[in-house]
Amino acid sequence: MWFSQAALSAWQSCPLKYKYRYLDGLYWPLATGGQLSIKIERGRQFHLLAQRYFGGWTGNPPGDPLLADWLEGLRGFLPLEPGLEYLPEYELRLGGAVPLLAKFDLLVVGPGAVTIYDWKTEDKPPGPGLAAAPQSRLYLYLLSASGYFPQGKEAAMVYWNPRFPKKPLRLEYSARQEEEDGAWLKRLAEEITGAAAFPPTQEEKNCRYCEYRPVCHGQSLEDVQEELLDTDEVDWDQVQEIELKGVIL
């Protein structure tokens, strides 16, 4: 079992969800429609465009005007520079007592620093709450503690949303944070592997966007779609994670 940000988020969101996905192997994509599907598909297409751009692709802009604008914004935000190494969709694993796994949207390796970039496409700019999110803590810890990149390189993480190109969120990382995150990940992994029961969440909002809603409540996400689109409580990161990253990530 490799602990990814999706696994950690699933556990914190709902232990029963974690059991369904990672222990029972019960998995299927979200059944969605209407505006929700459009948002998810645009997010998927943007991630693909970003991967191609940082992989050296020089093709024509996409036919979708909004995606073309997003790609142009990305080029302006992070132009390709000589002397830097760009690693899109880069997977890194760290074995040991707590096996960790991450797949970064982009790593940029410079002379003295390695920066993680993560693309968000929901209808809000990256907020400061992301600093304490499992994704940030796992990604930065794994990058810093793995020793894969030469010592002396500083680690940082940047969240960027093409809908809000001038509002990136940059997270610096320190040795103290690495120590704290390592201890946190160890405690969380022990909690998960030692669990004797997997109770469902008591937070209704965690159920609203969950792919296992039909199993627990007999109602799919598509059935409650209009309610979802009218609330600010939807965790779009989780929705996109399921569609963009798949079951293990």
C-alpha positions as CSV (number, residue, x, y, z in Angstrom):
1,M,0.0,0.0,0.0
2,W,1.5,3.3,-1.1
3,F,0.1,6.3,0.7
4,S,-0.9,9.0,-1.8
5,Q,-2.6,12.3,-1.2
6,A,-5.8,10.8,-2.5
7,A,-5.6,7.9,0.0
8,L,-4.9,10.3,2.9
9,S,-7.7,12.6,1.8
10,A,-10.1,9.7,1.5
11,W,-9.3,8.6,5.0
12,Q,-9.7,12.0,6.5
13,S,-12.9,12.6,4.5
14,C,-14.5,9.3,5.4
15,P,-12.9,6.1,6.7
16,L,-15.7,4.0,4.9
17,K,-14.8,5.7,1.6
18,Y,-11.1,4.7,2.2
19,K,-12.2,1.1,2.8
20,Y,-14.4,0.9,-0.3
21,R,-11.6,2.2,-2.5
22,Y,-8.4,0.9,-1.1
23,L,-9.3,-2.2,0.8
24,D,-12.3,-3.5,-1.1
25,G,-11.1,-2.4,-4.5
26,L,-14.6,-1.0,-5.2
27,Y,-14.0,1.8,-7.7
28,W,-15.8,3.6,-10.5
29,P,-15.6,7.1,-11.9
30,L,-18.2,9.7,-10.9
31,A,-21.5,9.6,-12.8
32,T,-21.9,13.3,-13.7
33,G,-23.7,15.4,-16.3
34,G,-24.4,18.9,-17.4
35,Q,-22.3,21.8,-16.1
36,L,-20.4,19.5,-13.7
37,S,-19.1,17.3,-16.6
38,I,-18.1,20.3,-18.6
39,K,-16.0,21.7,-15.6
40,I,-14.4,18.3,-15.1
41,E,-13.6,17.8,-18.8
42,R,-12.1,21.3,-19.0
43,G,-9.9,20.6,-16.0
44,R,-8.8,17.3,-17.6
45,Q,-8.0,19.0,-20.9
46,F,-6.0,21.8,-19.2
47,H,-3.9,19.3,-17.3
48,L,-3.1,17.6,-20.7
49,L,-2.3,20.9,-22.3
50,A,0.1,21.8,-19.5
51,Q,1.8,18.4,-19.7
52,R,2.3,18.9,-23.5
53,Y,3.5,22.5,-23.1
54,F,6.2,21.7,-20.6
55,G,7.1,18.6,-22.6
56,G,8.1,20.8,-25.5
57,W,4.9,20.7,-27.5
58,T,4.5,23.6,-30.0
59,G,1.2,22.8,-31.6
60,N,-1.8,25.0,-32.3
61,P,-4.0,26.3,-29.5
62,P,-7.1,24.2,-28.7
63,G,-10.3,25.0,-30.4
64,D,-12.0,25.8,-27.1
65,P,-11.5,29.6,-26.6
66,L,-11.5,29.3,-22.8
67,L,-8.8,26.6,-22.9
68,A,-6.8,28.7,-25.4
69,D,-6.9,31.6,-23.0
70,W,-5.9,29.3,-20.1
71,L,-2.9,28.0,-22.1
72,E,-1.9,31.6,-23.0
73,G,-2.1,32.5,-19.4
74,L,0.1,29.5,-18.4
75,R,2.7,30.5,-20.9
76,G,2.8,34.0,-19.5
77,F,2.9,32.8,-15.9
78,L,5.6,30.2,-16.4
79,P,7.5,30.7,-19.7
80,L,10.1,28.1,-20.6
81,E,13.5,29.3,-19.6
82,P,17.0,27.9,-20.5
83,G,18.9,26.3,-17.7
84,L,15.8,24.9,-16.0
85,E,14.6,21.3,-16.2
86,Y,10.8,20.8,-16.6
87,L,9.3,17.5,-15.5
88,P,5.6,17.3,-16.2
89,E,3.4,14.5,-14.6
90,Y,6.4,13.4,-12.6
91,E,6.0,10.4,-10.2
92,L,8.1,10.0,-7.1
93,R,8.0,7.3,-4.5
94,L,9.6,6.9,-1.1
95,G,9.8,3.5,0.5
96,G,10.3,2.6,4.1
97,A,8.0,2.3,7.1
98,V,5.6,4.7,5.5
99,P,5.6,4.2,1.7
100,L,4.7,7.4,0.0
101,L,3.7,8.2,-3.5
102,A,3.0,11.4,-5.4
103,K,2.5,12.4,-9.0
104,F,3.3,16.1,-9.5
105,D,1.6,18.1,-12.2
106,L,5.0,19.7,-12.8
107,L,8.5,19.8,-11.2
108,V,10.8,22.6,-12.2
109,V,14.4,22.0,-11.2
110,G,16.8,24.9,-11.1
111,P,20.4,25.5,-9.8
112,G,19.4,25.9,-6.2
113,A,15.7,24.9,-5.9
114,V,13.0,22.4,-6.9
115,T,9.5,23.8,-7.2
116,I,6.3,21.8,-7.4
117,Y,3.5,23.3,-9.5
118,D,-0.1,22.1,-9.1
119,W,-2.9,23.2,-11.4
120,K,-6.4,24.0,-10.0
121,T,-9.3,24.9,-12.2
122,E,-12.2,25.4,-9.8
123,D,-14.2,28.6,-9.5
124,K,-12.0,30.1,-6.8
125,P,-8.3,31.1,-6.5
126,P,-6.0,28.9,-4.4
127,G,-6.5,29.8,-0.8
128,P,-4.2,29.8,2.3
129,G,-6.0,26.7,3.6
130,L,-4.1,24.7,1.1
131,A,-1.0,25.1,3.2
132,A,-2.3,22.5,5.7
133,A,-3.9,20.2,3.1
134,P,-2.7,16.6,2.8
135,Q,-1.6,17.2,-0.7
136,S,0.7,20.1,0.3
137,R,2.2,18.3,3.3
138,L,2.8,15.1,1.5
139,Y,4.1,16.6,-1.8
140,L,6.6,18.9,0.0
141,Y,7.7,16.3,2.5
142,L,8.2,13.6,-0.2
143,L,10.2,16.0,-2.4
144,S,12.4,17.2,0.4
145,A,12.9,14.0,2.3
146,S,13.4,11.6,-0.7
147,G,16.9,12.8,-1.3
148,Y,16.3,12.1,-5.0
149,F,17.4,15.6,-6.0
150,P,20.9,16.9,-4.9
151,Q,21.2,18.2,-1.4
152,G,21.1,21.9,-1.0
153,K,18.1,22.5,-3.3
154,E,15.3,24.3,-1.6
155,A,11.7,22.9,-2.0
156,A,8.7,25.0,-2.6
157,M,5.2,24.5,-4.0
158,V,3.0,26.7,-6.2
159,Y,-0.7,26.4,-6.8
160,W,-2.0,28.1,-9.9
161,N,-5.4,28.5,-11.4
162,P,-5.8,29.7,-15.0
163,R,-9.1,31.3,-14.0
164,F,-7.2,33.6,-11.6
165,P,-3.8,33.9,-13.3
166,K,-2.6,36.7,-11.0
167,K,-3.4,34.9,-7.8
168,P,-0.9,32.0,-7.4
169,L,-0.3,30.5,-3.9
170,R,3.4,29.8,-3.1
171,L,4.4,27.7,-0.2
172,E,8.0,27.7,1.0
173,Y,9.3,24.7,3.0
174,S,11.7,24.4,5.9
175,A,13.5,21.7,7.8
176,R,11.2,22.2,10.7
177,Q,8.1,21.7,8.5
178,E,9.7,18.6,7.1
179,E,10.2,17.2,10.6
180,E,6.6,18.0,11.5
181,D,5.1,16.6,8.3
182,G,7.1,13.4,8.6
183,A,5.8,12.8,12.1
184,W,2.2,13.6,10.9
185,L,2.4,11.2,8.0
186,K,3.8,8.5,10.3
187,R,0.9,9.0,12.8
188,L,-1.7,9.0,10.0
189,A,-0.3,5.9,8.4
190,E,-0.3,4.0,11.7
191,E,-3.9,5.2,12.3
192,I,-5.0,3.8,8.9
193,T,-3.1,0.5,9.0
194,G,-4.2,-0.2,12.6
195,A,-7.8,0.6,12.1
196,A,-10.3,-2.1,13.2
197,A,-13.4,-0.2,12.0
198,F,-14.2,2.1,9.1
199,P,-17.2,4.2,10.1
200,P,-18.9,6.5,7.6
201,T,-18.4,10.2,7.9
202,Q,-20.9,12.3,9.9
203,E,-20.3,15.3,7.6
204,E,-23.0,15.4,5.0
205,K,-21.0,17.7,2.7
206,N,-18.4,15.0,2.4
207,C,-21.1,12.7,0.9
208,R,-22.4,15.1,-1.7
209,Y,-19.5,14.7,-4.2
210,C,-18.5,11.1,-3.3
211,E,-18.6,8.4,-5.9
212,Y,-19.8,5.9,-3.3
213,R,-23.0,7.9,-2.7
214,P,-25.1,5.3,-4.5
215,V,-23.7,2.6,-2.2
216,C,-24.4,4.5,1.0
217,H,-27.5,6.6,0.1
218,G,-28.9,5.1,-3.1
219,Q,-28.4,8.5,-4.9
220,S,-25.8,9.4,-7.4
221,L,-23.9,12.6,-7.7
222,E,-25.8,13.3,-11.0
223,D,-29.1,13.1,-9.0
224,V,-28.0,15.9,-6.7
225,Q,-26.0,17.9,-9.3
226,E,-28.1,21.0,-9.2
227,E,-27.7,21.2,-5.4
228,L,-23.9,20.8,-5.8
229,L,-23.6,23.6,-8.3
230,D,-25.5,26.0,-6.0
231,T,-23.3,25.5,-2.9
232,D,-19.8,26.7,-2.0
233,E,-19.2,23.5,0.1
234,V,-18.3,21.3,-2.8
235,D,-14.6,20.2,-2.7
236,W,-13.8,20.5,-6.3
237,D,-10.3,19.2,-5.7
238,Q,-11.7,15.8,-4.7
239,V,-14.0,15.8,-7.7
240,Q,-11.2,16.5,-10.1
241,E,-8.8,14.1,-8.2
242,I,-11.2,11.2,-9.0
243,E,-11.5,12.1,-12.6
244,L,-8.0,13.3,-13.3
245,K,-5.8,11.1,-11.1
246,G,-7.6,7.8,-11.0
247,V,-7.8,5.5,-8.1
248,I,-4.3,5.4,-6.8
249,L,-3.5,9.1,-6.9
